[in-house]
């Protein structure tokens, strides 16, 4: 991990991923990062290349900016 951690920005760039925040580490073997990418496959490639899943639990949570999420809600047809 010590050899790979310094290369995280390189792995992100190669995969087409922008690191927005982090990585932040804790004692529970969870690395928290906020990343941005055009495709989910890019994030997956980044995780494979960086080997973060070798030492840590990985949970990818697709998210939107709040203003984008609110726009989607406004455009939806109410169910009831």
N, C-alpha and C positions, 0 to 999 in steps of 0.2 A: 504494500500500500504506500509506503514511503516513497518509492520510486515512481509510482503512478500518479499520486496526488498532485504533484507539480505539473503534470501534463494535462490536467482536466481542461484548461482553456484550449489547448491544442486539439484534444478529442472533440470538444464542443464545436469548434470551428470546422473541423473536417466533416462532421456530421450535419452541418448546417443548423446548429443550435446556438442560440444566444443565451448566455448565463445572465439572468437579470439580477439575482441575489444569491449569495452563498458561494460555495457550500459551507454549511454550518454543521458541526459534528457534536455529538453528545455521547454519554457513556452507555447508552442503550443500543449502540450500533445502528443508529438511524442518522443518515445524512439528509439534511433538508436543503433543497435547492429550488429556486424559481427559475424556470427556463422558458424560452419561447422558440417555437419552430413552426414552419408552415405545415409540416406533416408529422403525424404520430410516429411514422417509421424513422424519422430523423432522431427523435428522442430515444427510441429503442436502440438505434445504432450507437448513439452516444453512450447509453448505459452498457452496452456490450463492450465497446472499445475501452471505456474507462474502468471497467471491471468493478464498478461500485456494488453490484449485486453479489460479488464474491464475499464481501465483508459486512454488508448491511442489508437490511430489509428494504425493498423497493416498492413504492406505491406511487403510481402515476395518477394524478388527479387533474384531468382536463378542466380548464377553467377559462372564464371570460373576464374581461374588465367589467366592473360594475355597470358602467354606462352602456356597454354592449349588451349585457344581460337584461338590463331594464328596457332597452330598445326592442329586444326579442319578445319580452313579455307584452309590451305595448302593441306589437304587431300580431300577437296571437288572438285567435277567436275564442271568446270565453266558452267554457264547456257547459256552464249553467248560469 
